[in-house]
Amino acid sequence: MSQVLHTPPPTRPEVHEDLAALAARHGLSVSGARPSLPQYVRQLWDRRHFISAFATAKLTAQYSQAKLGQVWQVMTPLLNAAVYYFIFGVLLETKDGVPDFIPFLVTGVFVWTFTQSSIMTGTRAISGNIGLVRALHFPRAALPISFCLQQLQQLLFSMAALVVILLCVGVPPAVSWVLAVPALVLQFVFNAGVSMILARLGAKTPDIAQLMPFVLRTWMYTSGVMWSIDNLLSQHSDLPPWIADLLRANPAAIYIDLMRFALIDTFTASQLPPHVWAWAAGWALLAGVGGFIYFWKAEETYGRG
């Protein structure tokens, strides 16, 4: 009996090719991969009309169920200012030594509300719009930026009411009112940067949105919204120097003071902290650029899991 040798059939040599090179050779790319920073900026610019339309639509829908409708855009900050005037101006007498306290207070409330609302809506920009994020492909930074633009549009309605208040209390129009424009631009960039930072954190940890009202309330009380930081420091000269420096370097207080300086003639340059415009630009640059890059680095993770 002959012995049959069973030899395996010849096999084709395995081709070991790098998967990344194979994908590149066939024009494939990772789905949902983060674009480069210049590409990301270009994508945002290409969608600038969407950002503007989305902000306007959100603003229009905000009070659509109320009988007074868009009137609440002005009434809400005015009512807040009236409450603060009674509590702080009358009961706590913070109006003493502050000329034109009513426009002083209303300006502070309006400008602070811009920052507060931008940050609160920005914190929920991803987590609160998860369906939109998962359904459509677009640069996710468009969401926190559009929410900040929405709050800027609402502030402009409030500023119209503020101009009426200024005229009613005898504050005349002045050339310095033009300074409100660069102050608002810098504040918008700062707000957008902080919003993008918190949008990324809120996308991963939604509980941050529950914590933010307490953080923002504490920040408001240290920002000179209802009282004069300059008067406080002059009345309490025994405060440690670092506390005075922190109060003066507070970005919210800086933007509020710039608006007061621009609009109220009795709020003079002597009440501004040193190098105030440099501080305002520095905070805007730090928060705006830093927040944008921080948000962009997690672009491919939004809406997953």
Rosetta blueprint (number, residue, H / E / L):
1 M L
2 S L
3 Q L
4 V L
5 L L
6 H L
7 T L
8 P L
9 P L
10 P L
11 T L
12 R L
13 P L
14 E L
15 V L
16 H L
17 E L
18 D L
19 L H
20 A H
21 A H
22 L H
23 A H
24 A H
25 R H
26 H L
27 G L
28 L L
29 S L
30 V L
31 S L
32 G L
33 A L
34 R L
35 P L
36 S L
37 L H
38 P H
39 Q H
40 Y H
41 V H
42 R H
43 Q H
44 L H
45 W H
46 D H
47 R L
48 R H
49 H H
50 F H
51 I H
52 S H
53 A H
54 F H
55 A H
56 T H
57 A H
58 K H
59 L H
60 T H
61 A H
62 Q H
63 Y L
64 S L
65 Q L
66 A L
67 K L
68 L L
69 G H
70 Q H
71 V H
72 W H
73 Q H
74 V H
75 M H
76 T H
77 P H
78 L H
79 L H
80 N H
81 A H
82 A H
83 V H
84 Y H
85 Y H
86 F H
87 I H
88 F H
89 G H
90 V H
91 L H
92 L L
93 E L
94 T L
95 K L
96 D L
97 G L
98 V L
99 P L
100 D L
101 F H
102 I H
103 P H
104 F H
105 L H
106 V H
107 T H
108 G H
109 V H
110 F H
111 V H
112 W H
113 T H
114 F H
115 T H
116 Q H
117 S H
118 S H
119 I H
120 M H
121 T H
122 G H
123 T H
124 R L
125 A L
126 I L
127 S H
128 G H
129 N H
130 I H
131 G H
132 L H
133 V H
134 R H
135 A H
136 L L
137 H L
138 F L
139 P L
140 R L
141 A L
142 A H
143 L H
144 P H
145 I H
146 S H
147 F H
148 C H
149 L H
150 Q H
151 Q H
152 L H
153 Q H
154 Q H
155 L H
156 L H
157 F H
158 S H
159 M H
160 A H
161 A H
162 L H
163 V H
164 V H
165 I H
166 L H
167 L H
168 C H
169 V L
170 G L
171 V L
172 P L
173 P L
174 A L
175 V H
176 S H
177 W H
178 V H
179 L H
180 A H
181 V H
182 P H
183 A H
184 L H
185 V H
186 L H
187 Q H
188 F H
189 V H
190 F H
191 N H
192 A H
193 G H
194 V H
195 S H
196 M H
197 I H
198 L H
199 A H
200 R H
201 L H
202 G H
203 A H
204 K H
205 T L
206 P L
207 D L
208 I H
209 A H
210 Q H
211 L H
212 M H
213 P H
214 F H
215 V H
216 L H
217 R H
218 T H
219 W H
220 M H
221 Y H
222 T L
223 S L
224 G L
225 V L
226 M L
227 W L
228 S L
229 I H
230 D H
231 N H
232 L H
233 L H
234 S H
235 Q H
236 H L
237 S L
238 D L
239 L L
240 P L
241 P H
242 W H
243 I H
244 A H
245 D H
246 L H
247 L H
248 R H
249 A H
250 N L
251 P H
252 A H
253 A H
254 I H
255 Y H
256 I H
257 D H
258 L H
259 M H
260 R H
261 F H
262 A H
263 L H
264 I L
265 D L
266 T L
267 F L
268 T L
269 A H
270 S H
271 Q H
272 L L
273 P L
274 P L
275 H L
276 V H
277 W H
278 A H
279 W H
280 A H
281 A H
282 G H
283 W H
284 A H
285 L H
286 L H
287 A H
288 G H
289 V H
290 G H
291 G H
292 F H
293 I H
294 Y H
295 F H
296 W H
297 K L
298 A L
299 E H
300 E H
301 T H
302 Y L
303 G L
304 R L
305 G L
